[in-house]
């Protein structure tokens, strides 16, 4: 667990302003105070491009009511969530060093779903492949071979991704495998992404970049299929459509507010 950082009153106010009014803001702020990334003081959370803000608003709604959360068929094995948490550390099977942090995690009976949220990052950030020697340890089990092979292909340059942060996803899968094994739960990794058409400053996103990002998701998904940690992907717009079709008015209202705030 990361030591709790103390946010200034201005930082807390900034974070509160990023959140929809009906969310449990104090509990969401508590999660960012122990998060691995310094999203608040670095100003990333208040950025109009922030994917962390999108994830916090999306899943913070379920902190006090996890059973209300539902995902499309196959992503949660139709199990009722018992816990939803933001900014979740998925520790590797060693102490020290950096560990995997996901934007959200969902727990249900026998199931752990880790969520990596993306918004503008695929089209903006440079993708770096960096694995310390610790990742070469023989601790992942032979059922993680597809992810181990992806790690090696990324390191050798055989696999190259320009829009998908494949190295990050491999690390997340390793962290989820470790925690799933510890909790005796099946672990799944969900890549949840937005497809904005333009930047906040009005610049358009090129359509071919969006298509190439989708292609890279498919290539990665095919490559790691059959691993102990199942990999799935979902657009935010698809999740909003699913919630808008729900028979639960709370979910429909939440999807409407998210769609308006983040142009989903």
NUBATOR-83244 format. One record per residue: residue number from 1; residue in one letter; x, y, z of N, C-alpha, C in turn. Coordinates in steps of 0.2 Angstrom, whole numbers, plus 2048, in hexadecimal, padded with zeros to 3 digits. Layout:
N
> NUM a X Y Z X Y Z X Y Z .
...
# end
This chain:
264
> 1 x 804 7FA 800 800 800 800 804 806 800 .
> 2 x 803 80B 7FC 807 811 7FB 805 815 802 .
> 3 x 80A 819 804 808 81D 80A 803 823 808 .
> 4 x 7FF 825 80C 7FA 829 80A 7FD 830 809 .
> 5 x 7FC 833 804 7FE 83A 803 7F9 83F 805 .
> 6 x 7FB 845 808 7F7 84A 80B 7F5 84F 805 .
> 7 x 7EF 84F 803 7ED 854 7FE 7EC 85B 801 .
> 8 x 7EE 860 7FE 7EC 867 800 7E5 868 800 .
> 9 x 7E2 86D 803 7DB 86F 802 7DA 871 7FB .
> 10 x 7DE 874 7F7 7DD 876 7F0 7DD 870 7EC .
> 11 x 7E1 86B 7EE 7E1 865 7EA 7DB 861 7EB .
> 12 x 7D9 860 7F1 7D2 85D 7F2 7CD 860 7EF .
> 13 x 7CD 867 7EF 7C7 86A 7EB 7C7 869 7E4 .
> 14 x 7CD 869 7E1 7CE 867 7DA 7CB 861 7D8 .
> 15 x 7CD 85C 7DC 7CB 855 7DB 7C3 855 7DC .
> 16 x 7C0 858 7E1 7B9 858 7E2 7B6 85B 7DC .
> 17 x 7B9 860 7D9 7B6 863 7D3 7B6 85F 7CD .
> 18 x 7BA 85A 7CD 7BB 855 7C7 7B5 850 7C7 .
> 19 x 7B2 84F 7CD 7AD 84A 7CE 7A6 84C 7CE .
> 20 x 7A2 848 7CB 79B 849 7CB 798 84A 7D2 .
> 21 x 793 84E 7D2 791 851 7D9 78E 84B 7DD .
> 22 x 78B 846 7DA 788 841 7DE 78C 83B 7E0 .
> 23 x 793 83B 7DF 797 836 7E0 79A 837 7E8 .
> 24 x 79C 831 7EB 79F 831 7F1 7A6 834 7F1 .
> 25 x 7A6 83B 7F1 7AD 83E 7EF 7B2 83D 7F4 .
> 26 x 7B0 83D 7FB 7B5 83C 800 7B9 835 7FF .
> 27 x 7B5 830 7FE 7B8 829 7FD 7BC 829 7F7 .
> 28 x 7BA 82C 7F1 7BE 82C 7EB 7C5 830 7ED .
> 29 x 7C4 836 7F0 7CA 839 7F2 7CF 835 7F6 .
> 30 x 7CC 831 7FB 7D1 82D 7FF 7D5 828 7FA .
> 31 x 7D2 825 7F5 7D5 821 7F1 7DB 824 7ED .
> 32 x 7DA 82A 7EB 7DF 82E 7E7 7E5 830 7EC .
> 33 x 7E3 830 7F3 7E8 832 7F8 7ED 82C 7F9 .
> 34 x 7EB 826 7F7 7F0 820 7F8 7F2 81D 7F1 .
> 35 x 7F0 820 7EC 7F1 81E 7E5 7F9 81E 7E3 .
> 36 x 7FB 81A 7DF 802 819 7DD 804 81F 7D8 .
> 37 x 7FF 822 7D4 801 827 7D0 7FF 82E 7D3 .
> 38 x 802 833 7D2 801 839 7D5 7FC 83E 7D1 .
> 39 x 7F6 83B 7D0 7F2 83E 7CB 7F0 845 7CD .
> 40 x 7EF 846 7D4 7EC 84C 7D6 7F1 852 7D6 .
> 41 x 7F6 851 7D9 7FB 857 7DA 7FF 858 7D3 .
> 42 x 7FF 853 7CF 802 854 7C8 7FD 857 7C4 .
> 43 x 7F7 858 7C6 7F2 85C 7C1 7EF 858 7BC .
> 44 x 7F1 851 7BC 7EE 84D 7B7 7E6 84C 7B7 .
> 45 x 7E4 84B 7BE 7DD 84A 7BF 7D9 84F 7BD .
> 46 x 7DB 855 7BD 7D7 85B 7BB 7D7 85D 7B4 .
> 47 x 7DC 859 7B0 7DD 85A 7A9 7D6 858 7A5 .
> 48 x 7D4 85C 7A0 7CE 85A 79C 7CF 854 798 .
> 49 x 7D6 852 798 7D7 84B 795 7D7 845 799 .
> 50 x 7D6 846 7A0 7D8 841 7A5 7D3 83B 7A4 .
> 51 x 7D7 835 7A4 7D3 82F 7A4 7D2 82D 7AB .
> 52 x 7D6 82F 7B0 7D6 82D 7B7 7CF 830 7B9 .
> 53 x 7CE 836 7B7 7C7 83A 7B9 7C1 836 7B6 .
> 54 x 7C2 834 7B0 7BD 830 7AD 7BB 829 7B1 .
> 55 x 7C1 826 7B3 7C0 820 7B6 7BD 821 7BD .
> 56 x 7BF 826 7C1 7BD 828 7C7 7B6 829 7C7 .
> 57 x 7B3 82D 7C3 7AC 82F 7C2 7A8 829 7C0 .
> 58 x 7AB 824 7BC 7A7 81F 7BA 7A6 81A 7BF .
> 59 x 7AC 818 7C3 7AB 812 7C8 7AB 815 7CF .
> 60 x 7AC 81B 7D0 7AB 81E 7D7 7A4 81D 7D9 .
> 61 x 79F 81D 7D4 798 81D 7D6 796 816 7D9 .
> 62 x 79B 811 7D8 799 80A 7DB 79D 809 7E2 .
> 63 x 7A1 80D 7E4 7A4 80C 7EA 7A0 80A 7F0 .
> 64 x 79A 80D 7F1 795 80C 7F6 790 807 7F4 .
> 65 x 78F 806 7EE 78A 801 7EB 78D 7FD 7E6 .
> 66 x 792 7F8 7E7 795 7F4 7E2 790 7F0 7DE .
> 67 x 78B 7ED 7E2 786 7E9 7DE 782 7EC 7D9 .
> 68 x 782 7F2 7D8 77F 7F6 7D3 783 7F6 7CD .
> 69 x 789 7F5 7CD 78D 7F4 7C7 78C 7EE 7C3 .
> 70 x 78B 7EF 7BC 78B 7E9 7B8 78F 7EB 7B2 .
> 71 x 792 7E5 7AF 796 7E6 7A9 793 7E1 7A4 .
> 72 x 794 7E3 79D 791 7DF 798 793 7D7 799 .
> 73 x 78F 7D3 796 790 7CC 797 797 7CA 795 .
> 74 x 799 7C5 79A 7A0 7C2 799 7A6 7C6 79C .
> 75 x 7A5 7CD 79E 7AA 7D0 7A1 7AA 7CF 7A9 .
> 76 x 7A5 7CE 7AC 7A5 7CC 7B3 7A2 7C6 7B5 .
> 77 x 7A1 7C1 7AF 79E 7BB 7B0 797 7BB 7B4 .
> 78 x 794 7C0 7B3 78D 7C1 7B6 78D 7C0 7BD .
> 79 x 792 7C2 7C0 792 7C2 7C8 791 7C9 7CB .
> 80 x 78E 7C9 7D0 78C 7CF 7D4 793 7D2 7D7 .
> 81 x 795 7D8 7D6 79B 7DB 7D9 799 7DC 7E0 .
> 82 x 79E 7DA 7E4 79E 7DC 7EC 7A3 7E1 7EE .
> 83 x 7A7 7E4 7E9 7AC 7E9 7EB 7AE 7EC 7E5 .
> 84 x 7AE 7F3 7E5 7B0 7F7 7DF 7B5 7FC 7E2 .
> 85 x 7BB 7FD 7E0 7C0 801 7E3 7C4 805 7DD .
> 86 x 7C6 80B 7DE 7CA 80F 7DA 7D1 80E 7DC .
> 87 x 7D5 810 7D7 7DD 810 7D8 7DF 80A 7DC .
> 88 x 7DF 804 7D9 7E1 7FE 7DC 7E8 7FC 7DA .
> 89 x 7EC 7FA 7E0 7F2 7F7 7DF 7F2 7F0 7DE .
> 90 x 7F5 7ED 7D9 7F5 7E6 7D8 7FC 7E4 7D9 .
> 91 x 7FE 7E2 7DF 805 7E1 7E0 808 7DA 7DD .
> 92 x 80E 7DB 7DB 812 7D5 7D8 814 7D0 7DE .
> 93 x 816 7CA 7DD 818 7C6 7E2 81F 7C7 7E5 .
> 94 x 821 7CE 7E6 827 7D0 7E9 826 7D7 7ED .
> 95 x 82A 7D8 7F2 829 7DF 7F5 82E 7E4 7F2 .
> 96 x 82D 7EA 7F3 831 7EF 7F0 82F 7F0 7E9 .
> 97 x 832 7F6 7E6 831 7F7 7DF 82A 7FA 7DE .
> 98 x 829 7FB 7D7 822 7FD 7D5 81E 7F7 7D3 .
> 99 x 817 7F8 7D5 812 7F3 7D4 80D 7F6 7CF .
> 100 x 809 7F1 7CD 803 7F3 7C8 7FE 7F7 7CC .
> 101 x 7FC 7FD 7C9 7F6 800 7CB 7F1 801 7C5 .
> 102 x 7EB 7FF 7C7 7E5 7FF 7C2 7E0 805 7C4 .
> 103 x 7DD 807 7BF 7D8 80D 7C1 7D2 80B 7C5 .
> 104 x 7D0 804 7C5 7CB 802 7C9 7CB 7FA 7C9 .
> 105 x 7C8 7F8 7CE 7C7 7F0 7CF 7C1 7EE 7D1 .
> 106 x 7BE 7E9 7CF 7B8 7E6 7D1 7B9 7DF 7D4 .
> 107 x 7B6 7DE 7D9 7B6 7D7 7DC 7AF 7D4 7DD .
> 108 x 7AF 7CE 7DB 7A8 7CA 7DC 7AA 7C3 7DF .
> 109 x 7A6 7BF 7E0 7A7 7B8 7E2 7AC 7B5 7DD .
> 110 x 7B2 7B3 7DF 7B7 7B0 7DB 7B9 7B4 7D5 .
> 111 x 7B8 7BA 7D5 7BA 7BE 7CF 7BD 7C5 7D1 .
> 112 x 7C3 7C6 7CE 7C6 7CD 7CE 7C7 7D0 7C7 .
> 113 x 7C4 7D6 7C6 7C5 7D9 7C0 7C8 7E0 7C1 .
> 114 x 7CE 7E0 7BD 7D2 7E6 7BE 7D1 7EB 7B7 .
> 115 x 7D0 7F1 7B8 7CE 7F5 7B3 7D3 7FB 7B1 .
> 116 x 7D6 7FB 7AB 7DA 800 7A9 7D6 805 7A4 .
> 117 x 7D6 80B 7A6 7D2 810 7A3 7D6 814 79E .
> 118 x 7D4 815 798 7D8 819 793 7D3 81E 790 .
> 119 x 7D6 824 78E 7D2 829 78B 7D6 82C 785 .
> 120 x 7DA 831 787 7DE 834 781 7E5 831 781 .
> 121 x 7E7 82D 786 7EE 82A 786 7F0 826 780 .
> 122 x 7EC 822 77D 7EE 81E 778 7F0 822 772 .
> 123 x 7EE 828 771 7EF 82D 76B 7F4 832 76D .
> 124 x 7F6 832 773 7FB 838 775 801 836 778 .
> 125 x 801 831 77D 807 82F 781 80C 82B 77D .
> 126 x 812 82B 77E 817 827 77B 817 820 77F .
> 127 x 817 81B 77B 817 814 77E 81E 812 77F .
> 128 x 81F 810 786 826 80E 787 826 806 78A .
> 129 x 82A 803 787 82B 7FC 78A 831 7FB 78F .
> 130 x 82F 7FA 795 834 7FA 79A 832 7F4 79F .
> 131 x 836 7EF 7A0 835 7EA 7A5 83B 7E9 7A9 .
> 132 x 83B 7EA 7B0 840 7E9 7B4 842 7E1 7B4 .
> 133 x 848 7E0 7B7 84A 7D9 7B7 845 7D4 7BB .
> 134 x 841 7D8 7C0 83D 7D4 7C4 837 7D1 7C0 .
> 135 x 835 7D4 7BA 830 7D1 7B6 832 7CA 7B3 .
> 136 x 839 7C9 7B3 83B 7C3 7B0 83B 7BD 7B5 .
> 137 x 839 7BE 7BB 839 7B9 7C0 833 7B4 7BE .
> 138 x 835 7AD 7BF 830 7A8 7BE 82B 7A7 7C3 .
> 139 x 827 7AC 7C3 822 7AC 7C9 81A 7AD 7C6 .
> 140 x 81A 7AD 7C0 813 7AE 7BD 80F 7A8 7BB .
> 141 x 812 7A2 7BB 80E 79C 7BA 80E 79B 7B2 .
> 142 x 80D 795 7B0 80D 793 7A9 807 795 7A6 .
> 143 x 801 797 7AA 7FB 799 7A7 7FB 7A0 7A5 .
> 144 x 801 7A3 7A6 802 7AA 7A4 806 7AB 79E .
> 145 x 808 7A5 79B 80C 7A5 795 80B 7AA 790 .
> 146 x 805 7AB 78E 803 7B0 788 806 7B7 78A .
> 147 x 805 7B9 791 807 7C0 793 80F 7C0 794 .
> 148 x 812 7BA 796 819 7BA 796 81C 7BA 78F .
> 149 x 819 7B7 78A 81C 7B7 783 81B 7BF 781 .
> 150 x 815 7C2 782 814 7C9 780 81A 7CD 783 .
> 151 x 81B 7CC 78A 821 7D0 78D 827 7CF 789 .
> 152 x 829 7C9 787 82F 7C8 784 82F 7CB 77C .
> 153 x 829 7CA 779 829 7CD 772 829 7D5 773 .
> 154 x 827 7D8 778 827 7DF 778 82E 7E1 77A .
> 155 x 832 7DD 77E 839 7DF 77F 83D 7DE 779 .
> 156 x 83C 7D9 775 840 7D7 76F 83F 7DC 76A .
> 157 x 839 7E0 76A 837 7E4 764 833 7E0 75F .
> 158 x 832 7DA 760 82D 7D6 75C 826 7D8 75B .
> 159 x 824 7DA 761 81D 7DD 762 81E 7E5 763 .
> 160 x 81B 7E9 75F 81B 7F0 760 814 7F3 760 .
> 161 x 812 7F7 765 80C 7FA 765 80D 802 766 .
> 162 x 809 805 761 80A 80D 761 805 810 765 .
> 163 x 7FF 80D 766 7F9 810 76A 7F7 80D 770 .
> 164 x 7F8 806 770 7F6 802 776 7FD 802 77A .
> 165 x 7FC 803 781 801 802 786 802 7FB 788 .
> 166 x 804 7F7 783 804 7F0 785 809 7EE 78B .
> 167 x 80E 7F1 78C 813 7EF 791 80F 7F1 798 .
> 168 x 80B 7F6 798 807 7F7 79E 802 7F2 7A0 .
> 169 x 7FF 7F0 79A 7FA 7EB 79B 7FD 7E4 79D .
> 170 x 803 7E2 79B 806 7DC 79D 807 7DC 7A5 .
> 171 x 80A 7E2 7A7 80B 7E3 7AE 805 7E3 7B2 .
> 172 x 800 7E6 7B0 7F9 7E5 7B3 7F7 7DE 7B4 .
> 173 x 7F8 7DA 7AE 7F6 7D3 7AE 7FA 7CF 7B3 .
> 174 x 800 7D1 7B4 804 7CD 7B9 802 7CF 7C0 .
> 175 x 800 7D5 7C1 7FE 7D7 7C8 7F7 7D4 7C9 .
> 176 x 7F3 7D4 7C4 7EC 7D1 7C6 7ED 7C9 7C7 .
> 177 x 7F2 7C6 7C3 7F3 7BF 7C4 7F5 7BE 7CB .
> 178 x 7F9 7C2 7CE 7FC 7C1 7D5 7F6 7C2 7DA .
> 179 x 7F2 7C7 7D9 7ED 7C9 7DE 7E7 7C4 7DD .
> 180 x 7E6 7C2 7D7 7E1 7BD 7D6 7E2 7B6 7DA .
> 181 x 7E9 7B4 7D9 7EB 7AE 7DC 7EB 7AF 7E4 .
> 182 x 7ED 7B5 7E6 7ED 7B6 7EE 7E6 7B6 7F0 .
> 183 x 7E1 7B9 7ED 7DA 7B9 7EF 7D6 7B3 7ED .
> 184 x 7D9 7AE 7E9 7D6 7A8 7E6 7D0 7AA 7E2 .
> 185 x 7D1 7AF 7DE 7CC 7B2 7D9 7CF 7B1 7D2 .
> 186 x 7CA 7B0 7CD 7CC 7B1 7C6 7CD 7B8 7C5 .
> 187 x 7D3 7BA 7C1 7D4 7C1 7C0 7D3 7C2 7B9 .
> 188 x 7D0 7C8 7B7 7CF 7CA 7B0 7D2 7D1 7B0 .
> 189 x 7D4 7D3 7AA 7D6 7DA 7A9 7D2 7DD 7A3 .
> 190 x 7CF 7E3 7A5 7CA 7E6 7A0 7CD 7ED 79E .
> 191 x 7CE 7ED 798 7D1 7F3 795 7CB 7F8 793 .
> 192 x 7C9 7FD 796 7C4 801 795 7C6 808 792 .
> 193 x 7C4 809 78C 7C6 80F 788 7C1 813 785 .
> 194 x 7C3 81A 785 7BE 81E 781 7C1 81F 77A .
> 195 x 7BD 822 776 7BF 824 76F 7BD 82B 76E .
> 196 x 7C1 830 771 7BF 837 76F 7C0 839 768 .
> 197 x 7BC 83D 766 7BD 83F 75F 7C1 845 75E .
> 198 x 7C2 849 764 7C6 84F 763 7C9 850 76A .
> 199 x 7CF 854 76A 7D2 856 771 7CE 85C 774 .
> 200 x 7CF 85D 77A 7CB 863 77D 7CC 86A 77A .
> 201 x 7D2 86A 777 7D4 871 774 7D1 871 76D .
> 202 x 7CD 86C 76B 7CA 86C 764 7CD 869 75F .
> 203 x 7D3 867 760 7D7 863 75A 7D4 85C 75A .
> 204 x 7D3 85A 753 7D0 853 752 7D4 84E 753 .
> 205 x 7D2 848 755 7D6 842 755 7D5 83E 74E .
> 206 x 7DA 83C 74C 7DA 839 745 7D6 832 746 .
> 207 x 7D2 831 741 7CE 82B 741 7D2 825 740 .
> 208 x 7D8 825 73D 7DC 820 73C 7E0 81E 742 .
> 209 x 7E1 822 746 7E4 821 74D 7DF 81D 751 .
> 210 x 7D9 81F 751 7D4 81B 755 7D3 814 752 .
> 211 x 7D3 813 74C 7D3 80C 749 7D9 808 74B .
> 212 x 7DF 80B 74A 7E5 808 74C 7E5 806 753 .
> 213 x 7E3 80A 757 7E2 808 75F 7DE 802 75F .
> 214 x 7D8 802 75C 7D4 7FC 75C 7D7 7F6 75A .
> 215 x 7DB 7F6 754 7DF 7F1 751 7E4 7EE 756 .
> 216 x 7E7 7F3 75A 7EC 7F0 75F 7E9 7ED 765 .
> 217 x 7E3 7EF 767 7E0 7EC 76C 7DE 7E4 76A .
> 218 x 7DC 7E4 764 7DA 7DD 761 7E1 7D9 761 .
> 219 x 7E6 7DB 75E 7EC 7D7 75E 7EF 7D5 764 .
> 220 x 7EF 7DA 769 7F1 7D8 770 7EC 7D3 773 .
> 221 x 7E6 7D4 772 7E1 7CF 775 7E2 7C8 772 .
> 222 x 7E3 7C8 76C 7E4 7C1 769 7EA 7BE 76B .
> 223 x 7F0 7C2 76C 7F6 7BF 76F 7F6 7BD 776 .
> 224 x 7F2 7BF 77A 7F2 7BD 781 7EC 7B9 783 .
> 225 x 7E8 7B7 77E 7E2 7B3 77F 7E4 7AC 782 .
> 226 x 7E0 7AA 786 7E2 7A3 78A 7E6 7A4 790 .
> 227 x 7E8 7AA 792 7EC 7AB 798 7E7 7AA 79E .
> 228 x 7EA 7A9 7A4 7E7 7A8 7AA 7E3 7AF 7AB .
> 229 x 7E6 7B4 7AA 7E2 7BB 7AB 7DF 7BC 7A4 .
> 230 x 7D9 7BC 7A3 7D5 7BE 79D 7D6 7C5 79C .
> 231 x 7D7 7C7 795 7D7 7CE 793 7D1 7CF 78F .
> 232 x 7CD 7D5 791 7C8 7D7 78D 7C8 7DF 78C .
> 233 x 7C5 7E1 787 7C4 7E8 786 7BD 7EA 785 .
> 234 x 7BC 7F1 786 7B5 7F4 786 7B6 7FB 785 .
> 235 x 7B2 7FE 780 7B2 805 780 7AD 808 785 .
> 236 x 7AF 80E 787 7AB 812 78C 7A4 813 789 .
> 237 x 7A3 814 783 79D 815 77F 799 80F 780 .
> 238 x 79C 809 77F 798 803 780 796 802 787 .
> 239 x 79A 803 78C 798 803 793 792 807 794 .
> 240 x 792 80E 791 78D 812 792 786 810 78F .
> 241 x 787 80D 789 781 80A 786 77E 805 78A .
> 242 x 782 800 78D 780 7FB 791 77C 7FD 797 .
> 243 x 77F 802 79A 77B 805 7A0 775 809 79E .
> 244 x 775 80C 799 76F 810 797 769 80B 795 .
> 245 x 76B 805 794 766 800 792 764 7FC 798 .
> 246 x 767 7FE 79E 765 7FA 7A4 75E 7FC 7A7 .
> 247 x 75C 7F7 7AB 755 7F8 7AE 756 7FB 7B5 .
> 248 x 75C 7FD 7B6 75E 801 7BC 75E 808 7BB .
> 249 x 75A 80C 7BE 75A 814 7BC 760 817 7BE .
> 250 x 763 815 7C4 76A 818 7C6 76F 817 7C1 .
> 251 x 76F 811 7BE 775 810 7B9 773 814 7B3 .
> 252 x 76D 815 7B1 76B 819 7AB 76D 820 7AC .
> 253 x 76C 823 7B2 76D 82A 7B4 775 82B 7B4 .
> 254 x 778 826 7B7 77F 827 7B7 783 827 7B0 .
> 255 x 780 823 7AC 783 822 7A5 782 829 7A2 .
> 256 x 77C 82C 7A3 77A 832 7A0 77F 838 7A2 .
> 257 x 780 838 7A8 784 83D 7AB 78C 83C 7A9 .
> 258 x 78E 836 7A9 795 835 7A6 796 837 79F .
> 259 x 791 835 79B 791 836 794 791 83E 792 .
> 260 x 78D 842 796 78D 849 796 794 84C 798 .
> 261 x 796 84A 79E 79C 84D 7A0 7A3 84B 79C .
> 262 x 7A3 845 799 7A9 843 796 7A8 842 78E .
> 263 x 7A2 844 78C 7A1 844 785 7A2 83D 782 .
> 264 x 79F 838 786 7A0 831 784 79A 82F 77F .
# end
